[in-house]
Amino acid sequence: MSIPADRQYKITQQDKDIFERDGYWISPKLIDDEQIERLRRAHDRIWSGDYDGDGEPMNYFRLHPNPDALRKFDNGWWINDEIRAVVTDPFIGELAADLLDTNEIRLWHDQVIYKPGVGDKPTRDGNVGWHQDYGYWQSSDNPNMVTVWIALQDTDLTNGGMMTILGSNHWGLVPDSDSFFNQNMDELKNKYSGGREWVEEPCILKAGQASFHHGLTFHGSGANRTNEPRLSVVAHLMPGGTSYSGRIQRHENVRLLGPRPVKGQPFANDYFPVLIQR
């Protein structure tokens, strides 16, 4: 019997304490089984180039010649209505706002991620290297952002579930932590631990649950050792008032501010929709 979604859940002080201490928090089930199935079908449509509306995607997906390679699509909400519904969900926005102690949450961007099952092949294909999301987002002036990783099937280490480094949200921005595509996990651990306590904790999720992790929390994942793909939808969220930090780092979102962005210009136009404003 499936567990129903808990759409009435409210963030507690204990939830906030866990998020602050560990750098991440695991939600109850946020979306029901029918929506999970619709989002799984949305995956199929996106990978086949079947888009909703007449807009253009931020990045066109081209199937990698290696069938075991990770697939990742940014801003799926531009071209798929089901993705749009979940990554702009006011309920998810409310949870994020309470965790970040803010009154407004906007979408920074989303990701649609497909991790193929490689079974028992001796390969690192599908690994996601230890990284901090804010390592990629330094064009934003606020590291106090949150990533909502929504599982579309039961997810654990067997099928390449995410692992976090407990308390790494307190380390600040670590240099060169934009290492999503470096699949050598041991090399990255040696590089980033720097004498700090390195405690890996798996995010074990049932379908429809989500992990909310801070933009400075180190996380990564291993290969999917099953024969079925691991599917997820990811909403990267920011507090209202988050602005362009200037010429620190390139990010595609800066182009969405217009042809001549100005330091201090807020990411507050239609490309960055509001989930909740109170």
VOVEXZA-34746 format. One record per residue (C-alpha): residue number from 1; residue in one letter; chain; y, z, x. Coordinates in nm, 4 decimals. Layout:
N
<atom NUM, 'A', 'A', <Y, Z, X>>
...
***
This chain:
278
<atom 1, 'M', 'A', <0.0000, 0.0000, 0.0000>>
<atom 2, 'S', 'A', <0.3362, -0.1006, 0.1452>>
<atom 3, 'I', 'A', <0.6146, 0.1512, 0.1997>>
<atom 4, 'P', 'A', <0.9250, 0.0691, -0.0087>>
<atom 5, 'A', 'A', <1.2595, 0.0224, 0.1602>>
<atom 6, 'D', 'A', <1.4835, 0.3297, 0.1614>>
<atom 7, 'R', 'A', <1.8177, 0.1787, 0.0623>>
<atom 8, 'Q', 'A', <1.9686, 0.5189, -0.0195>>
<atom 9, 'Y', 'A', <1.9282, 0.6693, 0.3265>>
<atom 10, 'K', 'A', <2.2279, 0.8529, 0.4754>>
<atom 11, 'I', 'A', <2.2753, 0.9248, 0.8456>>
<atom 12, 'T', 'A', <2.2301, 1.2956, 0.9185>>
<atom 13, 'Q', 'A', <2.3800, 1.5059, 1.1945>>
<atom 14, 'Q', 'A', <2.0343, 1.5116, 1.3552>>
<atom 15, 'D', 'A', <2.0307, 1.1302, 1.3570>>
<atom 16, 'K', 'A', <2.3705, 1.1289, 1.5287>>
<atom 17, 'D', 'A', <2.2532, 1.3827, 1.7845>>
<atom 18, 'I', 'A', <1.9431, 1.1751, 1.8644>>
<atom 19, 'F', 'A', <2.1484, 0.8571, 1.8981>>
<atom 20, 'E', 'A', <2.3990, 1.0284, 2.1283>>
<atom 21, 'R', 'A', <2.1316, 1.2005, 2.3379>>
<atom 22, 'D', 'A', <1.8741, 0.9232, 2.3733>>
<atom 23, 'G', 'A', <2.0866, 0.6109, 2.3269>>
<atom 24, 'Y', 'A', <1.8910, 0.4868, 2.0270>>
<atom 25, 'W', 'A', <1.7726, 0.5848, 1.6800>>
<atom 26, 'I', 'A', <1.4905, 0.4451, 1.4630>>
<atom 27, 'S', 'A', <1.5695, 0.3918, 1.0968>>
<atom 28, 'P', 'A', <1.3491, 0.4247, 0.7914>>
<atom 29, 'K', 'A', <1.2362, 0.0998, 0.6332>>
<atom 30, 'L', 'A', <1.5581, -0.0890, 0.5519>>
<atom 31, 'I', 'A', <1.4311, -0.4116, 0.3950>>
<atom 32, 'D', 'A', <1.1466, -0.4670, 0.1511>>
<atom 33, 'D', 'A', <0.8380, -0.6813, 0.1963>>
<atom 34, 'E', 'A', <0.9797, -0.9740, -0.0031>>
<atom 35, 'Q', 'A', <1.2870, -0.9922, 0.2208>>
<atom 36, 'I', 'A', <1.0676, -0.9606, 0.5302>>
<atom 37, 'E', 'A', <0.8680, -1.2617, 0.4144>>
<atom 38, 'R', 'A', <1.1861, -1.4596, 0.3437>>
<atom 39, 'L', 'A', <1.3121, -1.3806, 0.6943>>
<atom 40, 'R', 'A', <0.9825, -1.4914, 0.8460>>
<atom 41, 'R', 'A', <1.0216, -1.8216, 0.6624>>
<atom 42, 'A', 'A', <1.3807, -1.8391, 0.7906>>
<atom 43, 'H', 'A', <1.2364, -1.8261, 1.1431>>
<atom 44, 'D', 'A', <1.0204, -2.1283, 1.0688>>
<atom 45, 'R', 'A', <1.3164, -2.3205, 0.9282>>
<atom 46, 'I', 'A', <1.5428, -2.2436, 1.2225>>
<atom 47, 'W', 'A', <1.2850, -2.3468, 1.4842>>
<atom 48, 'S', 'A', <1.2261, -2.6731, 1.2951>>
<atom 49, 'G', 'A', <1.6011, -2.7528, 1.2707>>
<atom 50, 'D', 'A', <1.6198, -2.7072, 0.8928>>
<atom 51, 'Y', 'A', <1.9664, -2.5554, 0.8395>>
<atom 52, 'D', 'A', <2.1562, -2.4307, 0.5329>>
<atom 53, 'G', 'A', <2.5021, -2.5749, 0.4691>>
<atom 54, 'D', 'A', <2.6940, -2.8346, 0.6652>>
<atom 55, 'G', 'A', <2.8048, -2.6158, 0.9558>>
<atom 56, 'E', 'A', <2.7065, -2.6499, 1.3196>>
<atom 57, 'P', 'A', <2.5067, -2.3862, 1.5082>>
<atom 58, 'M', 'A', <2.6512, -2.2200, 1.8168>>
<atom 59, 'N', 'A', <2.3553, -2.3357, 2.0246>>
<atom 60, 'Y', 'A', <2.1009, -2.6001, 1.9341>>
<atom 61, 'F', 'A', <1.7414, -2.4895, 1.9775>>
<atom 62, 'R', 'A', <1.5190, -2.7085, 2.1897>>
<atom 63, 'L', 'A', <1.1535, -2.6174, 2.2126>>
<atom 64, 'H', 'A', <1.0699, -2.5013, 2.5650>>
<atom 65, 'P', 'A', <0.7922, -2.7024, 2.7328>>
<atom 66, 'N', 'A', <0.6170, -2.3708, 2.8009>>
<atom 67, 'P', 'A', <0.4683, -2.2568, 2.4651>>
<atom 68, 'D', 'A', <0.4585, -1.8961, 2.5925>>
<atom 69, 'A', 'A', <0.8351, -1.8808, 2.6556>>
<atom 70, 'L', 'A', <1.0587, -1.6572, 2.4465>>
<atom 71, 'R', 'A', <1.2666, -1.8325, 2.1792>>
<atom 72, 'K', 'A', <1.6166, -1.7001, 2.1093>>
<atom 73, 'F', 'A', <1.8856, -1.8368, 1.8788>>
<atom 74, 'D', 'A', <2.2391, -1.6945, 1.8580>>
<atom 75, 'N', 'A', <2.4435, -1.6754, 1.5374>>
<atom 76, 'G', 'A', <2.1661, -1.7735, 1.3022>>
<atom 77, 'W', 'A', <2.3945, -1.6536, 1.0218>>
<atom 78, 'W', 'A', <2.5964, -1.9731, 1.0622>>
<atom 79, 'I', 'A', <2.3083, -2.1900, 0.9487>>
<atom 80, 'N', 'A', <2.0661, -1.9718, 0.7500>>
<atom 81, 'D', 'A', <2.1460, -1.7788, 0.4329>>
<atom 82, 'E', 'A', <1.8667, -1.5222, 0.4734>>
<atom 83, 'I', 'A', <1.9802, -1.4354, 0.8257>>
<atom 84, 'R', 'A', <2.3383, -1.4089, 0.7010>>
<atom 85, 'A', 'A', <2.2371, -1.1679, 0.4241>>
<atom 86, 'V', 'A', <2.0627, -0.9233, 0.6561>>
<atom 87, 'V', 'A', <2.3034, -0.9256, 0.9532>>
<atom 88, 'T', 'A', <2.6061, -0.8735, 0.7248>>
<atom 89, 'D', 'A', <2.4308, -0.6182, 0.5022>>
<atom 90, 'P', 'A', <2.6829, -0.3442, 0.4059>>
<atom 91, 'F', 'A', <2.4032, -0.0849, 0.4029>>
<atom 92, 'I', 'A', <2.3178, -0.1591, 0.7660>>
<atom 93, 'G', 'A', <2.6906, -0.1563, 0.8392>>
<atom 94, 'E', 'A', <2.7246, 0.1896, 0.6852>>
<atom 95, 'L', 'A', <2.4425, 0.3287, 0.9016>>
<atom 96, 'A', 'A', <2.6024, 0.1801, 1.2133>>
<atom 97, 'A', 'A', <2.9473, 0.3108, 1.1169>>
<atom 98, 'D', 'A', <2.8120, 0.6629, 1.0801>>
<atom 99, 'L', 'A', <2.6261, 0.6490, 1.4117>>
<atom 100, 'L', 'A', <2.9376, 0.5201, 1.5912>>
<atom 101, 'D', 'A', <3.1721, 0.7484, 1.3920>>
<atom 102, 'T', 'A', <3.3989, 0.4661, 1.2794>>
<atom 103, 'N', 'A', <3.5292, 0.3358, 0.9467>>
<atom 104, 'E', 'A', <3.4829, -0.0360, 1.0053>>
<atom 105, 'I', 'A', <3.1938, -0.2431, 1.1383>>
<atom 106, 'R', 'A', <3.2037, -0.6138, 1.2145>>
<atom 107, 'L', 'A', <2.9343, -0.8522, 1.3328>>
<atom 108, 'W', 'A', <2.9715, -0.9384, 1.7031>>
<atom 109, 'H', 'A', <2.6891, -1.1912, 1.6783>>
<atom 110, 'D', 'A', <2.3246, -1.2061, 1.5778>>
<atom 111, 'Q', 'A', <2.0061, -1.3225, 1.7461>>
<atom 112, 'V', 'A', <1.6871, -1.4643, 1.6013>>
<atom 113, 'I', 'A', <1.4049, -1.3876, 1.8462>>
<atom 114, 'Y', 'A', <1.0499, -1.5209, 1.8527>>
<atom 115, 'K', 'A', <0.8087, -1.3841, 2.1148>>
<atom 116, 'P', 'A', <0.4878, -1.5913, 2.1267>>
<atom 117, 'G', 'A', <0.1539, -1.4181, 2.1539>>
<atom 118, 'V', 'A', <-0.0032, -1.4819, 2.4959>>
<atom 119, 'G', 'A', <-0.3236, -1.2829, 2.4448>>
<atom 120, 'D', 'A', <-0.4824, -1.1745, 2.7694>>
<atom 121, 'K', 'A', <-0.3308, -1.4490, 2.9879>>
<atom 122, 'P', 'A', <-0.2194, -1.3143, 3.3297>>
<atom 123, 'T', 'A', <0.1484, -1.3985, 3.2736>>
<atom 124, 'R', 'A', <0.4886, -1.2311, 3.2480>>
<atom 125, 'D', 'A', <0.6037, -1.4949, 2.9994>>
<atom 126, 'G', 'A', <0.7756, -1.3217, 2.7131>>
<atom 127, 'N', 'A', <0.8987, -1.0295, 2.9232>>
<atom 128, 'V', 'A', <1.2585, -0.9288, 2.8573>>
<atom 129, 'G', 'A', <1.4047, -0.7679, 3.1678>>
<atom 130, 'W', 'A', <1.5663, -0.4256, 3.1685>>
<atom 131, 'H', 'A', <1.9307, -0.4783, 3.0762>>
<atom 132, 'Q', 'A', <2.2357, -0.3337, 2.9038>>
<atom 133, 'D', 'A', <2.3735, -0.5422, 2.6182>>
<atom 134, 'Y', 'A', <2.7274, -0.4590, 2.7247>>
<atom 135, 'G', 'A', <2.6437, -0.6165, 3.0590>>
<atom 136, 'Y', 'A', <2.6904, -0.9449, 2.8685>>
<atom 137, 'W', 'A', <2.9782, -0.8280, 2.6487>>
<atom 138, 'Q', 'A', <3.2500, -0.7297, 2.8948>>
<atom 139, 'S', 'A', <3.4894, -0.9693, 2.7229>>
<atom 140, 'S', 'A', <3.4987, -0.6940, 2.4580>>
<atom 141, 'D', 'A', <3.7216, -0.3957, 2.5370>>
<atom 142, 'N', 'A', <3.4868, -0.1484, 2.3687>>
<atom 143, 'P', 'A', <3.1387, -0.0663, 2.5029>>
<atom 144, 'N', 'A', <3.0800, 0.1534, 2.1977>>
<atom 145, 'M', 'A', <2.8799, -0.1157, 2.0207>>
<atom 146, 'V', 'A', <2.5356, -0.1031, 1.8636>>
<atom 147, 'T', 'A', <2.2399, -0.3404, 1.8400>>
<atom 148, 'V', 'A', <2.0209, -0.3323, 1.5288>>
<atom 149, 'W', 'A', <1.6767, -0.4753, 1.6129>>
<atom 150, 'I', 'A', <1.4884, -0.5428, 1.2867>>
<atom 151, 'A', 'A', <1.1105, -0.5788, 1.3025>>
<atom 152, 'L', 'A', <0.9495, -0.8412, 1.0771>>
<atom 153, 'Q', 'A', <0.5998, -0.7032, 1.1414>>
<atom 154, 'D', 'A', <0.4555, -0.3781, 1.2677>>
<atom 155, 'T', 'A', <0.5690, -0.3656, 1.6297>>
<atom 156, 'D', 'A', <0.4516, -0.1625, 1.9283>>
<atom 157, 'L', 'A', <0.3801, -0.2241, 2.2971>>
<atom 158, 'T', 'A', <0.0734, -0.4335, 2.2099>>
<atom 159, 'N', 'A', <0.2861, -0.7153, 2.0700>>
<atom 160, 'G', 'A', <0.5756, -0.6812, 2.3112>>
<atom 161, 'G', 'A', <0.7830, -0.4155, 2.1388>>
<atom 162, 'M', 'A', <1.1046, -0.2901, 2.2927>>
<atom 163, 'M', 'A', <1.1249, 0.0062, 2.5297>>
<atom 164, 'T', 'A', <1.4397, 0.2072, 2.5964>>
<atom 165, 'I', 'A', <1.5398, 0.4249, 2.8913>>
<atom 166, 'L', 'A', <1.6221, 0.7629, 2.7449>>
<atom 167, 'G', 'A', <1.9782, 0.8758, 2.8005>>
<atom 168, 'S', 'A', <2.0837, 0.5628, 2.9903>>
<atom 169, 'N', 'A', <2.3729, 0.5242, 2.7453>>
<atom 170, 'H', 'A', <2.5410, 0.7979, 2.9538>>
<atom 171, 'W', 'A', <2.5254, 0.6011, 3.2808>>
<atom 172, 'G', 'A', <2.8271, 0.3835, 3.2068>>
<atom 173, 'L', 'A', <2.8203, 0.0124, 3.2785>>
<atom 174, 'V', 'A', <2.5831, -0.0504, 3.5691>>
<atom 175, 'P', 'A', <2.6721, -0.3518, 3.7871>>
<atom 176, 'D', 'A', <2.4724, -0.6702, 3.7288>>
<atom 177, 'S', 'A', <2.2949, -0.5295, 3.4242>>
<atom 178, 'D', 'A', <2.2995, -0.8715, 3.2511>>
<atom 179, 'S', 'A', <1.9339, -0.9297, 3.3383>>
<atom 180, 'F', 'A', <1.7674, -1.0183, 3.0064>>
<atom 181, 'F', 'A', <1.5957, -1.3212, 3.1605>>
<atom 182, 'N', 'A', <1.4661, -1.1534, 3.4783>>
<atom 183, 'Q', 'A', <1.1008, -1.0936, 3.3945>>
<atom 184, 'N', 'A', <1.0234, -0.8730, 3.6965>>
<atom 185, 'M', 'A', <1.0424, -0.5331, 3.5293>>
<atom 186, 'D', 'A', <0.9456, -0.3322, 3.8392>>
<atom 187, 'E', 'A', <1.2112, -0.4992, 4.0521>>
<atom 188, 'L', 'A', <1.4760, -0.4220, 3.7910>>
<atom 189, 'K', 'A', <1.3629, -0.0613, 3.7566>>
<atom 190, 'N', 'A', <1.4034, -0.0101, 4.1311>>
<atom 191, 'K', 'A', <1.7444, -0.1762, 4.1189>>
<atom 192, 'Y', 'A', <1.8881, 0.0221, 3.8283>>
<atom 193, 'S', 'A', <1.7289, 0.3650, 3.8476>>
<atom 194, 'G', 'A', <1.9358, 0.4621, 4.1547>>
<atom 195, 'G', 'A', <1.7929, 0.8124, 4.1772>>
<atom 196, 'R', 'A', <1.8483, 0.8723, 3.8045>>
<atom 197, 'E', 'A', <1.5716, 1.0017, 3.5824>>
<atom 198, 'W', 'A', <1.3967, 0.6916, 3.4438>>
<atom 199, 'V', 'A', <1.2080, 0.7740, 3.1246>>
<atom 200, 'E', 'A', <1.0695, 0.4791, 2.9290>>
<atom 201, 'E', 'A', <1.0134, 0.5298, 2.5576>>
<atom 202, 'P', 'A', <0.8653, 0.2660, 2.3245>>
<atom 203, 'C', 'A', <1.0318, 0.1781, 1.9948>>
<atom 204, 'I', 'A', <0.7356, 0.1785, 1.7586>>
<atom 205, 'L', 'A', <0.8368, 0.0253, 1.4266>>
<atom 206, 'K', 'A', <0.6781, -0.0614, 1.0968>>
<atom 207, 'A', 'A', <0.7791, -0.3922, 0.9390>>
<atom 208, 'G', 'A', <1.1272, -0.3533, 0.7931>>
<atom 209, 'Q', 'A', <1.2317, -0.0695, 1.0197>>
<atom 210, 'A', 'A', <1.5042, -0.1131, 1.2808>>
<atom 211, 'S', 'A', <1.6032, 0.0414, 1.6102>>
<atom 212, 'F', 'A', <1.9754, 0.1051, 1.6577>>
<atom 213, 'H', 'A', <2.0597, 0.1206, 2.0284>>
<atom 214, 'H', 'A', <2.3919, 0.1702, 2.2022>>
<atom 215, 'G', 'A', <2.5490, -0.1162, 2.3977>>
<atom 216, 'L', 'A', <2.4998, 0.0761, 2.7259>>
<atom 217, 'T', 'A', <2.1363, 0.1749, 2.6681>>
<atom 218, 'F', 'A', <1.8949, 0.0068, 2.9082>>
<atom 219, 'H', 'A', <1.6064, -0.1597, 2.7274>>
<atom 220, 'G', 'A', <1.3489, -0.4327, 2.7813>>
<atom 221, 'S', 'A', <1.0047, -0.5428, 2.6674>>
<atom 222, 'G', 'A', <0.6764, -0.6737, 2.7974>>
<atom 223, 'A', 'A', <0.4654, -0.9687, 2.6936>>
<atom 224, 'N', 'A', <0.3149, -0.9999, 2.3470>>
<atom 225, 'R', 'A', <-0.0546, -0.9421, 2.4197>>
<atom 226, 'T', 'A', <-0.1719, -1.0422, 2.0723>>
<atom 227, 'N', 'A', <-0.2412, -1.3901, 1.9404>>
<atom 228, 'E', 'A', <0.0329, -1.3762, 1.6759>>
<atom 229, 'P', 'A', <0.4089, -1.4202, 1.7359>>
<atom 230, 'R', 'A', <0.6412, -1.1201, 1.7258>>
<atom 231, 'L', 'A', <0.9420, -1.1992, 1.5065>>
<atom 232, 'S', 'A', <1.2720, -1.0138, 1.4825>>
<atom 233, 'V', 'A', <1.6294, -1.0510, 1.3629>>
<atom 234, 'V', 'A', <1.8978, -0.8722, 1.5619>>
<atom 235, 'A', 'A', <2.2505, -0.7774, 1.4536>>
<atom 236, 'H', 'A', <2.4941, -0.6888, 1.7317>>
<atom 237, 'L', 'A', <2.7716, -0.4831, 1.5713>>
<atom 238, 'M', 'A', <3.1140, -0.3581, 1.6830>>
<atom 239, 'P', 'A', <3.3727, -0.1141, 1.5507>>
<atom 240, 'G', 'A', <3.6804, -0.2572, 1.3840>>
<atom 241, 'G', 'A', <3.9657, -0.3078, 1.6280>>
<atom 242, 'T', 'A', <3.7415, -0.4291, 1.9107>>
<atom 243, 'S', 'A', <3.9511, -0.6746, 2.1127>>
<atom 244, 'Y', 'A', <3.9420, -0.9287, 2.3931>>
<atom 245, 'S', 'A', <3.9512, -0.7565, 2.7316>>
<atom 246, 'G', 'A', <4.0912, -1.0500, 2.9276>>
<atom 247, 'R', 'A', <3.9382, -1.2609, 3.2032>>
<atom 248, 'I', 'A', <3.6658, -1.0169, 3.3047>>
<atom 249, 'Q', 'A', <3.3598, -1.2127, 3.1976>>
<atom 250, 'R', 'A', <3.2857, -1.5292, 3.0042>>
<atom 251, 'H', 'A', <3.1229, -1.5038, 2.6625>>
<atom 252, 'E', 'A', <3.0903, -1.7689, 2.3926>>
<atom 253, 'N', 'A', <3.2602, -1.5385, 2.1417>>
<atom 254, 'V', 'A', <3.5901, -1.5676, 2.3272>>
<atom 255, 'R', 'A', <3.6087, -1.9345, 2.2264>>
<atom 256, 'L', 'A', <3.6009, -1.8217, 1.8631>>
<atom 257, 'L', 'A', <3.9429, -1.6595, 1.9099>>
<atom 258, 'G', 'A', <4.1025, -2.0024, 1.9456>>
<atom 259, 'P', 'A', <4.2095, -2.2300, 2.2316>>
<atom 260, 'R', 'A', <4.4383, -1.9750, 2.4029>>
<atom 261, 'P', 'A', <4.3015, -1.6212, 2.3544>>
<atom 262, 'V', 'A', <4.5263, -1.3354, 2.4589>>
<atom 263, 'K', 'A', <4.4193, -1.0035, 2.6097>>
<atom 264, 'G', 'A', <4.4182, -0.7467, 2.3306>>
<atom 265, 'Q', 'A', <4.3545, -1.0044, 2.0574>>
<atom 266, 'P', 'A', <4.1106, -0.8491, 1.8089>>
<atom 267, 'F', 'A', <3.7781, -1.0097, 1.7265>>
<atom 268, 'A', 'A', <3.8747, -1.0070, 1.3600>>
<atom 269, 'N', 'A', <3.8577, -1.3566, 1.2128>>
<atom 270, 'D', 'A', <3.5936, -1.5241, 0.9947>>
<atom 271, 'Y', 'A', <3.3548, -1.5598, 1.2889>>
<atom 272, 'F', 'A', <3.3264, -1.1788, 1.2985>>
<atom 273, 'P', 'A', <3.2588, -1.0792, 0.9369>>
<atom 274, 'V', 'A', <3.3088, -0.7259, 0.8075>>
<atom 275, 'L', 'A', <2.9936, -0.5362, 0.7060>>
<atom 276, 'I', 'A', <3.1778, -0.2239, 0.5926>>
<atom 277, 'Q', 'A', <3.5397, -0.1136, 0.5792>>
<atom 278, 'R', 'A', <3.6264, 0.2240, 0.4326>>
***
